[in-house]
């Protein structure tokens, strides 16, 4: 009986996991295309698109305002210093029609400043069609000033869209905007610090080994 219970629990766990499965395609396009505003259906779309087993979608992209989004390297969009204004576009394709909640978070990786907001309650200009809702925002907007955007500083800004209530369960999608050299990843910082330590140690050893002249 115990073995049957364990097997049943494992089966249910597998079913739950499968129901929440998703995949992400980069430099892609949302199923319902970009339709928010006039002239924003840029081609190529160069969008990060998360698709669930239930064919719901979350999608995001970074770009210079009024210009085509560059192709990303994985989830990283790269820009030259001085790129301004900077915009991000977001969209949710809720094919199941369930009642959902969402949160958009922008994090400055260089300063750890973070701004979060509910995209459904900021302004009233979201556009909807075929079960999708879309909009965009600029990092220069006043309500995003807390993230400390400076186009002339090497930095990376991480955009995350979290959605709850979809048929496949909670989903999350993140993309980065890297300005200039961006912010080194933690592993890179560790290598740099280790390198500095090695050089310092070598210099100390050299000083100790240098003979004094009489």
N, C-alpha and C positions, 0 to 999 in steps of 0.2 A: 504493500500500500504506500509506503514511504517512497519507494522508487518511482511509482506511478505519479505521485504528487510532484516529485522533483522533475520528472520528465515533462509533466504538464506545465509547470512553472517555466521551464526552459523554453517550451514551445510558445507560451504566451509572451515571453520576453522577446523572442525572435520576431513575432508578429508585430509587437509594439515598435521594435527597432525598425523593421521594414517599413511600417507606416509612416515613420518620420524621416525616411531616407531622402537625400537631396543631392544634386550635383551642380557644380558651378562651371559655366563656360565664360571665358574671357574674350574680349574683342568680338562680342556677339551682338545680337539685337533681341529685344523683348518680343514675345509672340504678338502682342497687340501694337507693336511699333511705338515710337515716341510721338505723341500728339499734343502734348501740353503747349500752349502758346502758339504763336505764328512764327514759322521759320526755324523751329527747333528740331525738326526731324532730320538732323544732320546725317550725311552719308559719307563714309561708313559710320555706323552707330557706335562702334567701339565701346560696348557696354559689358559690365560684369553682370551675368544673369544666373541667378540661383533658381533651379527648377525642382519641384518636389515630385514625388510619385503620383500625386493627385493633380499634377499639371498647374499648380499655383506657382507664381513667380515673384521673386524679389529682384530688383535690378537697380544698379547705381553706375554713375560715371562722373569723372572730373573733367573739366575743360576750362579754357579761357572763355569768359563770357562772350557770347555771340560768335564763337568760333568752334570748328569741329573738334571733338575730343581726340587727343592723340591715341595711338595704339598703346595699350598698356603692356608691361612686362609682368605677367601674372596679375596680381592685384595692385601693382604700383604704376601710377601715371607720373611721368617725369616732365618737369617744366624748368625753363631757364629762370634765373633770378630776375626779378622785376616784372614777372608775369602778373598783370592786374588789369581788370578785376578777375577773380577766380570764382567759378561756379561749380556746384555739384547738382546733378539731376537724380531724382529718386522715383521709383515706381513700385506698385504692388498690384499683381494680377491675382485677384481673389475669385477664381472660377467657381468655387463652391458656394459663394454668396454668404458665408458665415459672418457673424459679427466679430470684427477684429480690432485689436489695439496695436499701436506702433510707437516706436521711439527712435529718433535720430540723434546720434551722438557724434560730435566732432571733437577730437583730442589732438592737441598740439604735443607731439612727441618730444619736442625739444624742451618745453617748459612745463609739461604735464597739465596745462590748462585744459579744461573740458567744459563744453556746453552741450546740453541735451534739451530736446524739445519734442513735443507731440506734433507730428506733421499735420494731424487732422484739426488742430486747434490754433495754429499760427496762420493768421490771415484766412481768407475765405475764397481763395482763387485756385484751389486744387481743381484739376480737370479729370473727369471720369468718362469712360467709354468701355463697353464690352467687358465689364467686370474689373477693369483696371482703373487705378487712380494714380495721378502723376503730378509732379511739380518740380521746382528747382529753387535754389537759394544761392546768394553770393556771400563769400566770407566777409565782404565789406558791409553787409547789412548790420544795422545797429544791434539787433537782438543776438547776433553772433560775435559781438565785439569782445566778449569774455574769453575767446579762444586765443586772443593775442596775435592775430594774423599780421605778418610783416613780409611783403613780397620780396624784400631786399636782404633777407636773412636765410642762410641755408637751414632748412627745416623740413619736417614731414608732418602732414596733417592726416589723421586717420578718421574716416567716415564709416560709421556702423549703423545699419538699419536692423532693428529687432522687431519682429512681428509675432504676435500671439493670437491664437484663435483660428488659425488656418486648419483645414481638414487634416493635414499631416503633422500637426503639432507646432510648437514654437520653432521659428527659423531666424537665422542671423546671417548677415552678409556684410563684409568689410572691404574697403578699398583705401589706398593711400595716395596722397598727392605729395610728391617729393619736389621741393624747390632747390635748385642748385645741387649741392652735394648731399642734401638731405641730412637726416640724423642717423649716425652709425647704429647698427643693430647691437644688442648686448654682447654678442660673441665678438664683434669687431672691437668694441670698447675693451673687452678682456684681453684681446690680442695686443692692442695698443699699450695698455697698462703693463702687461707682461713684458712687452718689448722695452718700455722705458725702464722697468726694473732690471732687466738683463743688462742694458747699457750702463745703468748706474752701478750695478754690481761689478761689471767689467772694469769701469773706471777706478772704483775703490781698490780692486785687486791690483790694478796696474800701479796705483800710487804706492801701495804697500811693497810691491816688488821692485820699485825703483831704488837702486843703491844710492846712498849719500856720498858725495865727494868730500874728502878730507880737506 
